[in-house]
Amino acid sequence: MKIAIIGYGKMGRMIEQTAIARGHEIVSKIDVNNPEEFDSPAFASADVAIEFTNPTVAYDNCRKAFERGVKVVSGSTGWLDDHKEEMEKWCREGGKTLFWASNFSLGVAIFAALNRQLAMMMNKYGNYDVSMEETHHIHKLDAPSGTAITLAEDLVAALDRKDKWVKGEQILPDGTTEGSNEVAPNELPISSVRRDEVAGIHSIRYNSEADEITITHSAHNRSGFAMGAVLAAEYAKDHNGMLTMKDLLGF
């Protein structure tokens, strides 16, 4: 398979290594320094482009790839909600393909399924309040993380006592704190911590006067995200439309 990489930072380089190890060819690499590469024959020859950038450019990256007939796997968060209808139209009426996930880790996908199942079990036990904390490296700009938001949306959908998520306490890279976890009973707080070079930790807590139930996913490094993104590209090559990890994994 021929792969183009959009966003050639740490994640892009790891995706390149993983893709090559699985026998794929990297035909194009695009970063802020060479946006003209979108117009190259090499980019147009790609079966799939894997895009890991930021919310300010992700939409344009997808649009440019679509215009050149290239399918897209995107792990950029914080942009799709504003463009979801347009992306769906591109895929439904224009025959394009977008595989999007807030997190491509297979472990996170399993964790998300566990989160949904546990939330359904806990829905009838209103004495347990629920909260969430996510921790990432100091270079991460968005908070809460896209993964935390996805997990929170699943919780809100399953728990009758929660109807929205809100930002909770934020511990910033310099150690200062803002915000609070003291929220209304119908709100689900997400705490965010920015510390060191943490690849990603997500914890969901159900707390009562009697006890606490906590589930946690901790990423040791970015290799799981890279492998998931390449597996998604392999899946997208042979499938069309708006795709997610549920399509790839079947749960």
C-alpha positions, 0 to 999 in steps of 0.5 A: 500500500502507498501511504502519504504522511501529513504531519511529520513530527514524532507521531509521523515518524513513528507511523513511517517506521511502523508502516515500513515494517508492515511492508508499506511504501511511504510516497509523500511526507508533508509538513509545515515546510512543504505544503506544495507537496499536496500538488505533487504526483507522489501525493496523488499516488497514495492509497491513503494519507495518515494525518496527525496535525492540529485542529487549525489545519486538519480540515484543510488537510482532509479537503486537499487530500479528498480533492486529489482522490486520496483517502484519509486517516485522521487522528487530529482532534478538536476540528471534526465537530465543526465540519462533521456534516460537510465531511459526511456529505463528502463521503456520502455524495462524493465517494470520499473516505475519512477514517477518524478516531480521537485515539487509534490505540487498540488498548484505548478502543478496548478501554472505551468499550469497557467504559460503555459497558461499565456505565450501563451497569452503573446507571442504576446506582445513583449513589456513585458519582462519576468523574474523569482525569486525563494526563498528557505531556506538557507539549499537548495544547488541547485540554481535555484530550480528544480521547477524554471527550469521546469517553465522556460523551459515552458516559453522558449517553449512558448515565441518566444522572449526567447530561453534559461534561465540563472542564474540571481542575486543570494542572498546567505544565508550570504546575499552576492550577485553574478550574475546579471539580466542584460542579453541578450534579448533572455535570461530568467534570474532566480534570486535565494534567500536563506533566513531563512526557506522559504519553497518555493516561485516562482514568474514570472513577465512580465514587460513593461513601462506601467505596470507589471503582476506578478504571484506567488506561495508561499508554507506555509510549506512542507505538500503540497509536502508530500501529492503530493508525496504520491498521486503520489505513489498511482498513480504509484502503478497502472500505469507503465512507465515514469510518471509525475504530468500531468499524475496524474492530467490530466493537 
